Every structure is written in structure tokens, then in C-alpha cells.
Amino acid sequence: MADDPLSLTFAALADPTRRALLARLARGEATVNELAEPFPISLQAVSRHLKVLERAGLISRGRDAQWRPCRIETAPLEQVSEWLGRYRDQWEDRFGRLDRELRRMQGDTGGEDGHE
């Protein structure tokens, strides 16, 4: 796996369990035990997922007395959004052209079967 930040982020987001962990952390800090609770996997497996998220910079772990709360870090997600934004205008233009073409085609054939 590449070590550039965008590749690490996409690799971390590729797993549905890690996405679910991030979704939970978006609601607020949580301990590993709290994060593991809804999953049918071991605490060790959750810890491994958290290490991947941490390596990608998507979470950080604090230290508060005896517990180490995990928290979401948004900077990598902002970088993904910026990267996707470079292509968003192209996609919107292409979808706009497709929409216009589909409307034109519907206008050409709309009366044949009585449906518009």
C-alpha cells in the first residue's frame, strides 16, 4: 500500500467496519470498548481497524486518566473532498449533457406509446 496520505485515507475507508467506526466517532469520542460493542468481531480486530484509521490520520487517541478516547480527525476527509472536487465539475457537466440527451430522446419517442 502506498504511503501518501490520500492513498492511506482511501485504503482505510475501503472497509465497511472502519467506515462504521468513523460514523460512530462523528457523534463524539469513544473508547475502544465502546466502539467494539456493536460489532460481532473481537476487541483485537476492532483495535486493528483503529490502527489503520489512526495511521491514515482519520482518528487520534487521547489520554484521559485510565482511558484513551478515540476521536475523529477531519483533515484527511477534507483532502478527499478537495481531490473529488477537481472532478465534480466534469461529472456535473457530463451528467447535464446526458440528462439533456435523455430528455431529447424522450421527446422524440414520447408520443409513440402514449407515455411522456
N, C-alpha and C positions, 0 to 999 in steps of 0.2 A: 504494500500500500504506500502511496506517495505521502510525503511528509508536509506538503504545502497545506496551509490552513483550509482552503476550500475543499480539497480532497478529503481531509480528515473530517470535516463537517458533513459532507455528503455521505461518507462511509458510515459515520455514526448515525445519521438519520435514516440509513437504509434499513435498519432493523425496527420492526413494529414495537418491540418491547422498549427499546430506547426512546422511540417517539412517545410512547405512553408515559414513560418516566418523566420526560420533559414536560408533557402536558400536565402531569401532577405537580411538578415543580413550578410551573407557571402560576399555580394557585398559591404558592408560598413554600418556604423552607420545609424540609422534612428530613428525618433520619433515615438511614439505610433500612432499619426495621420497618418504619412507616411506609417507605417506598415499596418494600418487598411484599407487604401484606396482601395486596390483591392479586398477586401473580402466583401461578401454580408451579413455580420454579424455586430452587434453593436460594438461600441467602447468599451463598457464594456466587451463584450465577448472576444475581442482581448486582453484586459487588463488581463482577467482571464487566457488566454492562455500564455501570457507573464509571469505571476506569476508562472505558472507551469514550464516554461523554466528556470526562474530565480531560483526557488527552486532546480532544478536539476543541477544548475551551468552552464547551457548552454548559458545563456546570463547574462550580467551585465548592470546596468543602471548608466550612469554618470550624472553629473550635470554641465550644461554649461549655465550660466545666467538663462533665463526663461525656457529653455527646457531641458529635460532629455533624451539624446540619448541612445538608446539600442545598445549594441554591442555583437557579438557572442564571446563565450569563448570556445576554442577548447579542453581544457584538458579533459572534460568528453567524448568527441568523441574519443580522443586518447585512453582513458581507454577502450572504447567499442572495438576499433580496436585491442588493445592488447588482450582482452578477446577472440575475434573472432579468432585471430591469433593462439591461442592454439589449435583450432580445424581445422584450414585451412589445415595443413599438412595431417591430417586424411582424410578430404574431397577430397583433391587432389589425395591422394593415392587410395581412393575408386573410384573416377571418372576415374582415369587412368586404374584401373582394369576393370571397366565397359566398357570403351572405347575399351580396348584390347579384351574383350569378344564379344562385338558387332561386331568388325572387324572380329574376328574369325568366328562368326555366318554368317556374310555376305559372307565371303569366302567360307563357306560350302554350301550356298544356292544361291550364286550369279549367277550361270550359268543356273539355272532351268527355269527362265522366260525371260532370255536374258538380264537382267539388272545386273549391277555390283554395 
